[in-house]
């Protein structure tokens, strides 16, 4: 099995510093927009943590660029999110995601010195 990168304590997403917390009380993953906080279950394997973190990063980028919407404001269910974007918007998403992923590379290079 390949070794996953060390998990960051924060990431810059859309020019904003987001804290990353692994919490035993959290189920799955979630983000708090006003607090710039991403929480991931600490009970997961490292590979699952990484997958959930990437999922949350993608959602943050999409919300930040108005690509994710809610069907209903009264009650929010996990399946009630709609994602809508054209190719130009997808380019913005891909560029921002690439910028976030580069931070993982820098993290790895600083720990191997």
Contact map, one row per residue, 1 for C-alpha under 8 A:
11100000000000000000000000000000000000000000000000000000000000000000000000000000000000000000000000000000000000000
11110000000000000000000000000000000000000000000000000000000000000000000000000000000000000000000000000000000000000
11111000000000000000000000000000000000000000000000000000000000000000000000000000000000000000000000000000000000000
01111100000000000000000000000000000000000000011001000000000000000000000000000000000000000000000000000000000000000
00111110000000000000000000000000000000000000000000000000000000000000000000000000000000000000000000000001101100000
00011111000000000000000000000000000000000000000000000000000000000000000000000000000000000000000000000001001100000
00001111100000000000000000000000000000000000000001000000000000000000000000000000000000000000000000000001000000000
00000111111000000001000000000000000000000000000000000000000000000000000000000000000000000000000000000001001000000
00000011111000000011100000000000000000000000000000000000000000000000000000000000000000000000000000000000000000000
00000001111100001111000000000000000000000000000000000000000000000000000000000000000000000000000000000000000000000
00000001111110001111000000000000000000000000000000000000000000000000000000000000000000000000000000010010000000000
00000000011111111100000000000000000000000000000000000000000000000000000000000000000000000000000000010000000000000
00000000001111111100000000000000000000000000000000000000100110000000000000000000000000000000000100010000000000000
00000000000111110000000000000000000000000000000000000000000010010000000000000000000000000000000100000000000000000
00000000000111111000000000000000000000000000000000000000000000000000000000000000000000000000000000000000000000000
00000000000111111100000000000000000100000000000000000000000000000000000000000000000000000000000000000000000000000
00000000011110111110000000000000000100000000000000000000000000000000000000000000000000000000000000000000000000000
00000000011110011111000000000000000111000000000000000000000000000000000000000000000000000000000000000000000000000
00000000111000001111100000000000000111000000000000000000000000000000000000000000000000000000000000000000000000000
00000001111000000111110000000000000011110000000000000000000000000000000000000000000000000000000000000000000000000
00000000100000000011111000000000000011110000000000000000000000000000000000000000000000000000000000000000000000000
00000000000000000001111101000000000000111100000000000000000000000000000000000000000000000000000000000000000000000
00000000000000000000111111000000000000111110000000000000000000000000000000000000000000000000000000000000000000000
00000000000000000000011111100000000000001110000000000000000000000000000000000000000000000000000000000000000000000
00000000000000000000001111100000000000001100000000000000000000000000000000000000000000000000000000000000000000000
00000000000000000000011111111000000000111100000000000000000000000000000000000000000000000000000000000000000000000
00000000000000000000000111111000000000011000000000000000000000000000000000000000000000000000000000000000000000000
00000000000000000000000001111100000000011000000000010000000000000000000000000000000000000000000000000000000000000
00000000000000000000000001111110000001111000000000011001000000000000000000000000000000000000000000000000000000000
00000000000000000000000000011111000001110000000000000001000000000000000000000000000000000000000000000000000000000
00000000000000000000000000001111100111100000000000000001000100000000000000000000000000000000000000000000000000000
00000000000000000000000000000111111111000000000000000000000000000000000000000000000000000000000000000000000000000
00000000000000000000000000000011111110000000000000000000000100000000000000000000000000000000000000000000000000000
00000000000000000000000000000001111100000000000000000000000000000000000000000000000000000000000000000000000000000
00000000000000000000000000000001111110000000000000000000000000000000000000000000000000000000000000000000000000000
00000000000000011110000000000011111111000000000000000000000000000000000000000000000000000000000000000000000000000
00000000000000000111100000000011101111100000000000000000000000000000000000000000000000000000000000000000000000000
00000000000000000111100000001111000111110000000000001001000000000000000000000000000000000000000000000000000000000
00000000000000000001111001001110000011111000000000000000000000000000000000000000000000000000000000000000000000000
00000000000000000001111001111100000001111100000010011000000000000000000000000000000000000000000000000000000000000
00000000000000000000011111111000000000111111000010000000000000000000000000000000000000000000000000000000000000000
00000000000000000000011111000000000000011111000010000000000000000000000000000000000000000000000000000000000000000
00000000000000000000001100000000000000001111100000000000000000000000000000000000000000000000000000000000000000000
00000000000000000000000000000000000000001111111110000000000000000000000000000000000000000000000000000000000000000
00000000000000000000000000000000000000000011111110000000000000000000000000000000000000000000000000000000000000000
00010000000000000000000000000000000000000001111111000000000000000000000000000000000000000000000000000000000000000
00010000000000000000000000000000000000000001111111100000000000000000000000000000000000000000000000000000000000000
00000000000000000000000000000000000000000001111111110000000000000000000000000000000000000000000000000000000000000
00000000000000000000000000000000000000011101111111111000000000000000000000000000000000000000000000000000000000000
00010010000000000000000000000000000000000000011111111100000000000000000000000000000000000000000000000000000000000
00000000000000000000000000000000000000000000001111111110000000000000000000000000000000000000000000000000000000000
00000000000000000000000000011000000000010000000111111111000000000000000000000000000000000000000000000000000000000
00000000000000000000000000001000000001010000000011111111100000000000000000000000000000000000000000000000000000000
00000000000000000000000000000000000000000000000001111111110000000000000000000000000000000000000000000000000000000
00000000000000000000000000000000000000000000000000111111111000000000000000000000000000000000000000000000000000000
00000000000000000000000000001110000001000000000000011111111100000000000000000000000000000000000000000000000000000
00000000000010000000000000000000000000000000000000001111111110000000000000000000000000000000000010000000000000000
00000000000000000000000000000000000000000000000000000111111111000000000000000000000000000000100010000000000000000
00000000000000000000000000000000000000000000000000000011111111100001000000000000000000000000000000000000000000000
00000000000010000000000000000010100000000000000000000001111111110000000000000000000000000000000000000000000000000
00000000000011000000000000000000000000000000000000000000111111111000000000000000000000000000100110000000000000000
00000000000000000000000000000000000000000000000000000000011111111111000000000000001000000000100000000000000000000
00000000000000000000000000000000000000000000000000000000001111111111100000000000000000000000000000000000000000000
00000000000001000000000000000000000000000000000000000000000111111110000000000000000000000000000000000000000000000
00000000000000000000000000000000000000000000000000000000000011111110000000000000000000001000100000000000000000000
00000000000000000000000000000000000000000000000000000000000001111111100000000000000000000000000000000000000000000
00000000000000000000000000000000000000000000000000000000000001111111100000000000001110001000000000000000000000000
00000000000000000000000000000000000000000000000000000000001001100111110000000000111100000000000000000000000000000
00000000000000000000000000000000000000000000000000000000000000100111111000000000111100000000000000000000000000000
00000000000000000000000000000000000000000000000000000000000000000001111110010001110000000000000000000000000000000
00000000000000000000000000000000000000000000000000000000000000000000111110000001110000000000000000000000000000000
00000000000000000000000000000000000000000000000000000000000000000000011111110001000000000000000000000000000000000
00000000000000000000000000000000000000000000000000000000000000000000011111110000000000000000000000000000000000000
00000000000000000000000000000000000000000000000000000000000000000000000111110000000000000000000000000000000000000
00000000000000000000000000000000000000000000000000000000000000000000000111111000000000000000000000000000000000000
00000000000000000000000000000000000000000000000000000000000000000000010111111101000000000000000000000000000000000
00000000000000000000000000000000000000000000000000000000000000000000000000111111100000000000000000000000000000000
00000000000000000000000000000000000000000000000000000000000000000000000000011111100000000000000000000000000000000
00000000000000000000000000000000000000000000000000000000000000000000000000001111100000000000000000000000000000000
00000000000000000000000000000000000000000000000000000000000000000000011100011111110000000000000000000000000000000
00000000000000000000000000000000000000000000000000000000000000000001111000001111111000000000000000000000000000000
00000000000000000000000000000000000000000000000000000000000000000001111000000001111100000000000000000000000000000
00000000000000000000000000000000000000000000000000000000000001000011100000000000111110000000000000000000000000000
00000000000000000000000000000000000000000000000000000000000000000011100000000000011111000000000000000000000000000
00000000000000000000000000000000000000000000000000000000000000000010000000000000001111111100000000000000000000000
00000000000000000000000000000000000000000000000000000000000000000000000000000000000111111100000000000000000000000
00000000000000000000000000000000000000000000000000000000000000000000000000000000000011111110000000000000000000000
00000000000000000000000000000000000000000000000000000000000000000000000000000000000011111111000000000000000000000
00000000000000000000000000000000000000000000000000000000000000001010000000000000000011111111100000000000000000000
00000000000000000000000000000000000000000000000000000000000000000000000000000000000011111111110000000000000000000
00000000000000000000000000000000000000000000000000000000000000000000000000000000000000111111111000000000000000000
00000000000000000000000000000000000000000000000000000000000000000000000000000000000000011111111100000000000000000
00000000000000000000000000000000000000000000000000000000010011001000000000000000000000001111111110000000000000000
00000000000000000000000000000000000000000000000000000000000000000000000000000000000000000111111111000000000000000
00000000000000000000000000000000000000000000000000000000000000000000000000000000000000000011111111100000000000000
00000000000011000000000000000000000000000000000000000000000010000000000000000000000000000001111111110000000000000
00000000000000000000000000000000000000000000000000000000110010000000000000000000000000000000111111111000000000000
00000000000000000000000000000000000000000000000000000000000000000000000000000000000000000000011111111100000000000
00000000000000000000000000000000000000000000000000000000000000000000000000000000000000000000001111111110000000000
00000000001110000000000000000000000000000000000000000000000000000000000000000000000000000000000111111111000000000
00000000000000000000000000000000000000000000000000000000000000000000000000000000000000000000000011111111100000000
00000000000000000000000000000000000000000000000000000000000000000000000000000000000000000000000001111111110000000
00000000001000000000000000000000000000000000000000000000000000000000000000000000000000000000000000111111111000000
00001111000000000000000000000000000000000000000000000000000000000000000000000000000000000000000000011111111100000
00001000000000000000000000000000000000000000000000000000000000000000000000000000000000000000000000001111111110000
00000000000000000000000000000000000000000000000000000000000000000000000000000000000000000000000000000111111111000
00001101000000000000000000000000000000000000000000000000000000000000000000000000000000000000000000000011111111100
00001100000000000000000000000000000000000000000000000000000000000000000000000000000000000000000000000001111111110
00000000000000000000000000000000000000000000000000000000000000000000000000000000000000000000000000000000111111111
00000000000000000000000000000000000000000000000000000000000000000000000000000000000000000000000000000000011111111
00000000000000000000000000000000000000000000000000000000000000000000000000000000000000000000000000000000001111111
00000000000000000000000000000000000000000000000000000000000000000000000000000000000000000000000000000000000111111
00000000000000000000000000000000000000000000000000000000000000000000000000000000000000000000000000000000000011111
